[in-house]
Amino acid sequence: MAMVSPVLPLIGGGTRGSSRHVGDLGQAVAQAVWDRSAAVFDYELGGPGVYSFEALMKLSAAEIHAAAFCCPIPLSAARCWAGGDLIA
């Protein structure tokens, strides 16, 4: 989204999460698919830190050398725009 617009919607605002490296995720999925004994395990694939959604969006934009202005949007407004189909 940051490649086409410098304004990024920040829906909900208070969401926090950890980053994931796509190579690690791909390796874990491949292992679970090809090694049947690995399919029964739970995998913790989060990165070492916990970030706000805004921080993750800004980190992602910086990685592709794009400007990122996060525009907070209340969840209720996002639900209206989505036609009420947004998961709470």
MMTF fields as JSON, N, C-alpha, C and O atoms, coordinates in Angstrom:
{
  "mmtfVersion": "1.0.0",
  "mmtfProducer": "UNKNOWN",
  "numBonds": 351,
  "numAtoms": 352,
  "numGroups": 88,
  "numChains": 1,
  "numModels": 1,
  "chainsPerModel": [1],
  "groupsPerChain": [88],
  "chainIdList": ["A"],
  "bondAtomList": [4, 2, 8, 6, 12, 10, 16, 14, 20, 18, 24, 22, 28, 26, 32, 30, 36, 34, 40, 38, 44, 42, 48, 46, 52, 50, 56, 54, 60, 58, 64, 62, 68, 66, 72, 70, 76, 74, 80, 78, 84, 82, 88, 86, 92, 90, 96, 94, 100, 98, 104, 102, 108, 106, 112, 110, 116, 114, 120, 118, 124, 122, 128, 126, 132, 130, 136, 134, 140, 138, 144, 142, 148, 146, 152, 150, 156, 154, 160, 158, 164, 162, 168, 166, 172, 170, 176, 174, 180, 178, 184, 182, 188, 186, 192, 190, 196, 194, 200, 198, 204, 202, 208, 206, 212, 210, 216, 214, 220, 218, 224, 222, 228, 226, 232, 230, 236, 234, 240, 238, 244, 242, 248, 246, 252, 250, 256, 254, 260, 258, 264, 262, 268, 266, 272, 270, 276, 274, 280, 278, 284, 282, 288, 286, 292, 290, 296, 294, 300, 298, 304, 302, 308, 306, 312, 310, 316, 314, 320, 318, 324, 322, 328, 326, 332, 330, 336, 334, 340, 338, 344, 342, 348, 346],
  "bondOrderList": [1, 1, 1, 1, 1, 1, 1, 1, 1, 1, 1, 1, 1, 1, 1, 1, 1, 1, 1, 1, 1, 1, 1, 1, 1, 1, 1, 1, 1, 1, 1, 1, 1, 1, 1, 1, 1, 1, 1, 1, 1, 1, 1, 1, 1, 1, 1, 1, 1, 1, 1, 1, 1, 1, 1, 1, 1, 1, 1, 1, 1, 1, 1, 1, 1, 1, 1, 1, 1, 1, 1, 1, 1, 1, 1, 1, 1, 1, 1, 1, 1, 1, 1, 1, 1, 1, 1],
  "groupList": [{"groupName": "MET", "atomNameList": ["N", "CA", "C", "O"], "elementList": ["N", "C", "C", "O"], "formalChargeList": [0, 0, 0, 0], "bondAtomList": [1, 0, 2, 1, 3, 2], "bondOrderList": [1, 1, 2], "singleLetterCode": "M", "chemCompType": "L-PEPTIDE LINKING"}, {"groupName": "ALA", "atomNameList": ["N", "CA", "C", "O"], "elementList": ["N", "C", "C", "O"], "formalChargeList": [0, 0, 0, 0], "bondAtomList": [1, 0, 2, 1, 3, 2], "bondOrderList": [1, 1, 2], "singleLetterCode": "A", "chemCompType": "L-PEPTIDE LINKING"}, {"groupName": "VAL", "atomNameList": ["N", "CA", "C", "O"], "elementList": ["N", "C", "C", "O"], "formalChargeList": [0, 0, 0, 0], "bondAtomList": [1, 0, 2, 1, 3, 2], "bondOrderList": [1, 1, 2], "singleLetterCode": "V", "chemCompType": "L-PEPTIDE LINKING"}, {"groupName": "SER", "atomNameList": ["N", "CA", "C", "O"], "elementList": ["N", "C", "C", "O"], "formalChargeList": [0, 0, 0, 0], "bondAtomList": [1, 0, 2, 1, 3, 2], "bondOrderList": [1, 1, 2], "singleLetterCode": "S", "chemCompType": "L-PEPTIDE LINKING"}, {"groupName": "PRO", "atomNameList": ["N", "CA", "C", "O"], "elementList": ["N", "C", "C", "O"], "formalChargeList": [0, 0, 0, 0], "bondAtomList": [1, 0, 2, 1, 3, 2], "bondOrderList": [1, 1, 2], "singleLetterCode": "P", "chemCompType": "L-PEPTIDE LINKING"}, {"groupName": "LEU", "atomNameList": ["N", "CA", "C", "O"], "elementList": ["N", "C", "C", "O"], "formalChargeList": [0, 0, 0, 0], "bondAtomList": [1, 0, 2, 1, 3, 2], "bondOrderList": [1, 1, 2], "singleLetterCode": "L", "chemCompType": "L-PEPTIDE LINKING"}, {"groupName": "ILE", "atomNameList": ["N", "CA", "C", "O"], "elementList": ["N", "C", "C", "O"], "formalChargeList": [0, 0, 0, 0], "bondAtomList": [1, 0, 2, 1, 3, 2], "bondOrderList": [1, 1, 2], "singleLetterCode": "I", "chemCompType": "L-PEPTIDE LINKING"}, {"groupName": "GLY", "atomNameList": ["N", "CA", "C", "O"], "elementList": ["N", "C", "C", "O"], "formalChargeList": [0, 0, 0, 0], "bondAtomList": [1, 0, 2, 1, 3, 2], "bondOrderList": [1, 1, 2], "singleLetterCode": "G", "chemCompType": "PEPTIDE LINKING"}, {"groupName": "THR", "atomNameList": ["N", "CA", "C", "O"], "elementList": ["N", "C", "C", "O"], "formalChargeList": [0, 0, 0, 0], "bondAtomList": [1, 0, 2, 1, 3, 2], "bondOrderList": [1, 1, 2], "singleLetterCode": "T", "chemCompType": "L-PEPTIDE LINKING"}, {"groupName": "ARG", "atomNameList": ["N", "CA", "C", "O"], "elementList": ["N", "C", "C", "O"], "formalChargeList": [0, 0, 0, 0], "bondAtomList": [1, 0, 2, 1, 3, 2], "bondOrderList": [1, 1, 2], "singleLetterCode": "R", "chemCompType": "L-PEPTIDE LINKING"}, {"groupName": "HIS", "atomNameList": ["N", "CA", "C", "O"], "elementList": ["N", "C", "C", "O"], "formalChargeList": [0, 0, 0, 0], "bondAtomList": [1, 0, 2, 1, 3, 2], "bondOrderList": [1, 1, 2], "singleLetterCode": "H", "chemCompType": "L-PEPTIDE LINKING"}, {"groupName": "ASP", "atomNameList": ["N", "CA", "C", "O"], "elementList": ["N", "C", "C", "O"], "formalChargeList": [0, 0, 0, 0], "bondAtomList": [1, 0, 2, 1, 3, 2], "bondOrderList": [1, 1, 2], "singleLetterCode": "D", "chemCompType": "L-PEPTIDE LINKING"}, {"groupName": "GLN", "atomNameList": ["N", "CA", "C", "O"], "elementList": ["N", "C", "C", "O"], "formalChargeList": [0, 0, 0, 0], "bondAtomList": [1, 0, 2, 1, 3, 2], "bondOrderList": [1, 1, 2], "singleLetterCode": "Q", "chemCompType": "L-PEPTIDE LINKING"}, {"groupName": "TRP", "atomNameList": ["N", "CA", "C", "O"], "elementList": ["N", "C", "C", "O"], "formalChargeList": [0, 0, 0, 0], "bondAtomList": [1, 0, 2, 1, 3, 2], "bondOrderList": [1, 1, 2], "singleLetterCode": "W", "chemCompType": "L-PEPTIDE LINKING"}, {"groupName": "PHE", "atomNameList": ["N", "CA", "C", "O"], "elementList": ["N", "C", "C", "O"], "formalChargeList": [0, 0, 0, 0], "bondAtomList": [1, 0, 2, 1, 3, 2], "bondOrderList": [1, 1, 2], "singleLetterCode": "F", "chemCompType": "L-PEPTIDE LINKING"}, {"groupName": "TYR", "atomNameList": ["N", "CA", "C", "O"], "elementList": ["N", "C", "C", "O"], "formalChargeList": [0, 0, 0, 0], "bondAtomList": [1, 0, 2, 1, 3, 2], "bondOrderList": [1, 1, 2], "singleLetterCode": "Y", "chemCompType": "L-PEPTIDE LINKING"}, {"groupName": "GLU", "atomNameList": ["N", "CA", "C", "O"], "elementList": ["N", "C", "C", "O"], "formalChargeList": [0, 0, 0, 0], "bondAtomList": [1, 0, 2, 1, 3, 2], "bondOrderList": [1, 1, 2], "singleLetterCode": "E", "chemCompType": "L-PEPTIDE LINKING"}, {"groupName": "LYS", "atomNameList": ["N", "CA", "C", "O"], "elementList": ["N", "C", "C", "O"], "formalChargeList": [0, 0, 0, 0], "bondAtomList": [1, 0, 2, 1, 3, 2], "bondOrderList": [1, 1, 2], "singleLetterCode": "K", "chemCompType": "L-PEPTIDE LINKING"}, {"groupName": "CYS", "atomNameList": ["N", "CA", "C", "O"], "elementList": ["N", "C", "C", "O"], "formalChargeList": [0, 0, 0, 0], "bondAtomList": [1, 0, 2, 1, 3, 2], "bondOrderList": [1, 1, 2], "singleLetterCode": "C", "chemCompType": "L-PEPTIDE LINKING"}],
  "groupTypeList": [0, 1, 0, 2, 3, 4, 2, 5, 4, 5, 6, 7, 7, 7, 8, 9, 7, 3, 3, 9, 10, 2, 7, 11, 5, 7, 12, 1, 2, 1, 12, 1, 2, 13, 11, 9, 3, 1, 1, 2, 14, 11, 15, 16, 5, 7, 7, 4, 7, 2, 15, 3, 14, 16, 1, 5, 0, 17, 5, 3, 1, 1, 16, 6, 10, 1, 1, 1, 14, 18, 18, 4, 6, 4, 5, 3, 1, 1, 9, 18, 13, 1, 7, 7, 11, 5, 6, 1],
  "groupIdList": [1, 2, 3, 4, 5, 6, 7, 8, 9, 10, 11, 12, 13, 14, 15, 16, 17, 18, 19, 20, 21, 22, 23, 24, 25, 26, 27, 28, 29, 30, 31, 32, 33, 34, 35, 36, 37, 38, 39, 40, 41, 42, 43, 44, 45, 46, 47, 48, 49, 50, 51, 52, 53, 54, 55, 56, 57, 58, 59, 60, 61, 62, 63, 64, 65, 66, 67, 68, 69, 70, 71, 72, 73, 74, 75, 76, 77, 78, 79, 80, 81, 82, 83, 84, 85, 86, 87, 88],
  "secStructList": [7, 6, 6, 6, 7, 1, 3, 3, 3, 3, 3, 1, 1, 7, 7, 3, 3, 7, 7, 7, 7, 2, 2, 2, 2, 2, 2, 2, 2, 2, 2, 2, 2, 2, 7, 4, 4, 4, 4, 4, 1, 7, 7, 7, 7, 7, 7, 1, 1, 7, 3, 3, 2, 2, 2, 2, 2, 2, 2, 2, 2, 2, 2, 6, 6, 7, 7, 7, 3, 3, 3, 3, 3, 7, 2, 2, 2, 2, 2, 2, 2, 6, 6, 6, 7, 1, 7, 7],
  "xCoordList": [0.82, 0.0, 0.871, 0.52, 2.012, 2.901, 3.538, 4.056, 3.504, 4.068, 3.159, 3.629, 1.867, 0.93, 0.391, -0.178, 0.562, 0.039, 0.921, 1.321, 1.231, 2.015, 1.172, 1.713, -0.151, -1.055, -1.499, -2.079, -1.213, -1.558, -2.641, -2.488, -3.733, -4.795, -4.355, -3.857, -4.54, -4.195, -5.507, -6.015, -6.048, -7.378, -7.27, -6.502, -8.034, -8.066, -6.994, -7.266, -5.797, -4.736, -3.994, -2.767, -4.659, -3.993, -3.459, -2.971, -3.544, -3.109, -1.598, -0.849, -1.154, 0.28, 0.58, -0.264, 1.792, 2.173, 3.672, 4.385, 4.146, 5.578, 5.83, 4.96, 7.018, 7.366, 7.683, 7.997, 7.594, 7.918, 8.792, 8.534, 9.806, 10.667, 10.076, 9.831, 9.848, 9.167, 9.942, 9.335, 11.263, 12.058, 11.814, 11.705, 11.726, 11.447, 10.059, 9.866, 9.099, 7.728, 7.661, 7.025, 8.316, 8.32, 8.958, 8.466, 10.052, 10.745, 9.859, 9.806, 9.168, 8.3, 7.125, 6.753, 6.541, 5.42, 5.883, 5.22, 7.025, 7.549, 7.838, 7.541, 8.41, 8.718, 7.438, 7.383, 6.406, 5.138, 4.453, 3.774, 4.628, 3.997, 4.738, 4.112, 6.067, 6.844, 7.181, 7.4, 7.229, 7.554, 6.296, 5.98, 5.588, 4.299, 4.417, 3.463, 5.54, 5.693, 5.796, 5.505, 6.211, 6.323, 4.969, 4.826, 3.983, 2.678, 1.89, 0.928, 2.265, 1.516, 2.002, 1.409, 3.07, 3.635, 3.041, 2.582, 3.056, 2.738, 4.032, 5.068, 3.99, 5.178, 5.035, 4.035, 6.024, 6.087, 6.987, 8.209, 6.39, 7.154, 7.315, 7.737, 6.991, 7.129, 8.571, 9.412, 8.842, 10.187, 10.448, 9.6, 11.62, 12.008, 11.278, 11.206, 10.742, 10.106, 8.612, 8.116, 7.904, 6.48, 6.331, 6.822, 5.649, 5.527, 4.067, 3.184, 3.828, 2.485, 2.284, 3.252, 1.033, 0.724, 1.308, 1.788, 1.26, 1.82, 3.324, 3.828, 4.039, 5.477, 5.797, 6.745, 5.02, 5.24, 4.996, 5.728, 3.973, 3.696, 4.826, 5.221, 5.345, 6.444, 7.738, 8.492, 8.002, 9.175, 9.088, 10.075, 7.909, 7.712, 7.912, 8.552, 7.368, 7.522, 8.983, 9.469, 9.682, 11.101, 11.917, 12.877, 11.534, 12.255, 12.19, 13.137, 11.095, 10.962, 11.22, 10.932, 11.769, 12.115, 10.908, 10.986, 9.801, 8.573, 8.208, 8.535, 7.534, 7.035, 5.836, 5.073, 5.682, 4.552, 3.965, 4.575, 2.78, 2.022, 0.829, -0.035, 0.785, -0.308, -1.483, -1.349, -2.619, -3.845, -4.748, -5.313, -4.885, -5.741, -7.202, -7.768, -7.792, -9.199, -9.872, -9.461, -10.906, -11.61, -12.201, -12.631, -12.217, -12.735, -14.182, -14.572, -14.969, -16.375, -16.476, -17.333, -15.611, -15.621, -15.168, -15.734, -14.16, -13.674, -14.761, -14.896, -15.534, -16.645, -17.672, -18.178, -17.98, -18.947, -18.439, -19.182, -17.151, -16.567, -16.516, -16.643, -16.336, -16.25, -17.639, -17.751, -18.671, -20.018, -20.404, -21.297, -19.724, -20.04, -19.398, -19.658, -18.558, -17.954, -16.596, -15.968, -16.128, -14.817, -14.89, -15.79, -13.968, -13.934, -13.576, -12.654, -14.298, -14.062, -12.869, -12.524],
  "yCoordList": [-1.179, 0.0, 1.253, 2.259, 1.191, 2.342, 2.658, 3.757, 1.713, 1.963, 2.843, 3.493, 2.881, 3.666, 4.897, 5.782, 4.964, 6.11, 6.392, 5.465, 7.677, 8.002, 7.978, 8.018, 7.914, 7.878, 6.439, 5.809, 5.93, 4.554, 4.544, 5.196, 3.818, 3.77, 2.962, 1.844, 3.525, 2.863, 2.526, 3.31, 1.36, 0.981, 0.415, -0.513, 0.973, 0.488, 1.098, 1.424, 1.259, 1.972, 1.217, 1.3, 0.494, -0.104, -1.509, -2.137, -2.01, -3.371, -3.502, -2.629, -4.6, -4.857, -6.249, -7.143, -6.421, -7.718, -7.794, -6.826, -8.942, -9.109, -9.351, -9.837, -9.006, -9.166, -10.632, -11.408, -10.983, -12.337, -12.253, -11.449, -13.069, -13.115, -14.129, -15.275, -13.714, -14.582, -15.872, -16.91, -15.824, -17.047, -18.043, -19.243, -17.559, -18.447, -19.065, -20.252, -18.243, -18.727, -19.789, -20.827, -19.531, -20.49, -21.805, -22.874, -21.728, -22.946, -23.755, -24.981, -23.081, -23.785, -24.449, -25.576, -23.75, -24.324, -25.529, -26.566, -25.388, -26.508, -27.713, -28.847, -27.477, -28.579, -29.267, -30.495, -28.478, -29.067, -29.851, -30.842, -29.413, -30.099, -31.393, -32.431, -31.33, -32.472, -33.47, -34.645, -33.042, -33.946, -34.114, -33.264, -35.202, -35.419, -35.371, -34.968, -35.763, -35.727, -34.288, -34.025, -33.352, -31.946, -31.241, -30.163, -31.829, -31.192, -31.125, -30.362, -31.888, -31.909, -30.866, -30.718, -30.142, -29.174, -27.785, -27.446, -26.989, -25.569, -24.837, -25.154, -23.872, -23.116, -21.672, -21.017, -21.18, -19.782, -19.068, -19.205, -18.31, -17.728, -16.223, -15.58, -15.656, -14.213, -13.808, -14.607, -12.552, -12.014, -11.717, -11.986, -11.163, -10.944, -9.786, -9.749, -8.852, -7.684, -7.629, -8.264, -6.868, -6.622, -5.149, -4.276, -4.88, -3.535, -3.14, -3.992, -1.832, -1.35, -1.535, -1.644, -1.57, -1.709, -0.526, -0.685, 0.656, 1.848, 1.68, 2.002, 1.183, 0.987, -0.034, 0.158, -1.115, -2.116, -1.53, -1.834, -0.694, -0.07, 0.876, 0.918, 1.63, 2.556, 1.807, 2.218, 0.71, -0.117, -0.701, -0.719, -1.173, -1.742, -0.689, -0.955, 0.5, 1.579, 1.993, 2.237, 2.073, 2.445, 1.411, 1.759, 0.149, -0.931, -0.769, -1.134, -0.231, -0.028, 1.427, 1.843, 2.199, 3.606, 4.43, 5.213, 4.25, 4.99, 5.86, 5.542, 6.95, 7.806, 7.121, 6.423, 7.328, 6.706, 7.666, 7.952, 8.155, 8.937, 8.085, 7.792, 7.692, 6.841, 7.704, 8.598, 7.418, 8.159, 7.279, 6.302, 7.622, 6.807, 6.818, 7.876, 5.649, 5.502, 4.648, 3.511, 5.184, 4.383, 3.118, 3.125, 2.049, 0.775, 0.899, 0.256, 1.713, 1.887, 2.502, 2.101, 3.473, 4.079, 3.068, 3.014, 2.275, 1.259, 0.225, -0.254, -0.116, -1.067, -0.517, -1.247, 0.766, 1.392, 1.33, 0.977, 1.68, 1.661, 0.245, 0.057, -0.737, -2.132, -2.761, -3.939, -2.0, -2.53, -3.414, -4.254, -3.222, -3.984, -5.346, -6.104, -5.69, -7.022, -7.117, -8.175, -6.05, -6.069, -6.863, -6.644, -7.772, -8.615, -7.762, -6.949, -7.943, -7.145, -7.644, -7.086],
  "zCoordList": [0.0, 0.0, 0.0, -0.617, 0.696, 0.775, -0.574, -0.771, -1.496, -2.82, -3.658, -4.592, -3.351, -4.156, -3.44, -4.079, -2.13, -1.385, -0.175, 0.53, 0.074, 1.269, 2.545, 3.65, 2.39, 3.548, 3.769, 2.886, 4.97, 5.306, 6.376, 7.41, 6.149, 7.154, 8.368, 8.236, 9.521, 10.78, 11.472, 12.273, 11.159, 11.64, 13.05, 13.303, 13.945, 15.32, 16.206, 17.361, 15.698, 16.405, 17.49, 17.537, 18.353, 19.501, 19.284, 20.223, 18.06, 17.777, 17.915, 17.477, 18.526, 18.673, 18.138, 18.191, 17.624, 17.089, 16.926, 17.188, 16.495, 16.272, 14.789, 14.066, 14.358, 12.954, 12.666, 13.569, 11.407, 10.975, 9.734, 8.838, 9.684, 8.503, 7.543, 7.918, 6.311, 5.355, 5.099, 4.837, 5.17, 4.986, 6.096, 5.842, 7.333, 8.467, 8.339, 8.602, 7.933, 7.772, 6.684, 6.864, 5.555, 4.454, 4.85, 4.489, 5.59, 6.033, 6.984, 6.886, 7.899, 8.846, 8.136, 8.464, 7.161, 6.417, 5.607, 5.59, 4.934, 4.143, 5.026, 4.647, 6.19, 7.092, 7.557, 7.626, 7.877, 8.327, 7.219, 7.489, 5.966, 4.836, 4.494, 4.279, 4.444, 3.977, 5.068, 4.772, 6.311, 7.415, 8.258, 9.09, 8.042, 8.718, 10.243, 10.908, 10.81, 12.26, 12.77, 13.937, 11.903, 12.304, 12.28, 12.857, 11.629, 11.477, 12.786, 12.877, 13.781, 15.037, 16.037, 17.105, 15.711, 16.632, 16.432, 15.341, 17.494, 17.398, 17.103, 17.688, 16.216, 15.856, 16.318, 16.022, 17.034, 17.443, 16.446, 16.501, 15.537, 14.44, 14.548, 13.587, 15.681, 15.859, 16.051, 16.463, 15.743, 15.934, 17.398, 18.249, 17.7, 19.089, 19.769, 20.998, 19.008, 19.621, 19.349, 18.418, 20.163, 19.945, 19.593, 20.309, 18.482, 17.953, 17.812, 17.705, 17.813, 17.494, 15.993, 15.24, 15.565, 14.148, 13.372, 12.249, 13.98, 13.346, 13.124, 12.048, 14.123, 14.001, 12.908, 12.147, 12.819, 11.775, 10.387, 9.446, 10.259, 8.963, 8.569, 7.404, 9.528, 9.237, 8.926, 8.045, 9.642, 9.344, 7.936, 7.201, 7.571, 6.243, 5.159, 4.142, 5.372, 4.396, 4.273, 3.168, 5.394, 5.364, 4.592, 3.904, 4.708, 4.019, 2.507, 1.811, 1.988, 0.54, 0.159, -0.963, 1.106, 0.888, 0.459, -0.488, 1.156, 0.871, 2.07, 3.214, 1.784, 2.857, 3.497, 2.829, 4.794, 5.479, 6.496, 7.526, 6.197, 7.162, 7.555, 6.729, 8.81, 9.279, 9.713, 10.549, 9.134, 9.433, 10.295, 9.805, 11.582, 12.461, 12.007, 11.735, 11.932, 11.56, 12.617, 12.848, 13.266, 14.279, 13.656, 12.503, 14.423, 13.946, 13.47, 12.496, 14.147, 13.744, 12.349, 11.563, 12.031, 10.701, 9.649, 8.557, 9.97, 9.034, 8.756, 7.63, 9.784, 9.594, 8.617, 7.765, 8.739, 7.822, 6.387, 5.472, 6.194, 4.849, 4.288, 3.078, 5.138, 4.705, 4.56, 4.222, 4.807, 4.696, 5.865, 5.749, 7.007, 8.203, 8.259, 9.194, 7.283, 7.214, 7.898, 7.854, 8.527, 9.172, 10.459, 11.27, 10.659, 11.855, 13.061, 12.998, 14.153, 15.354, 16.115, 17.157]
}
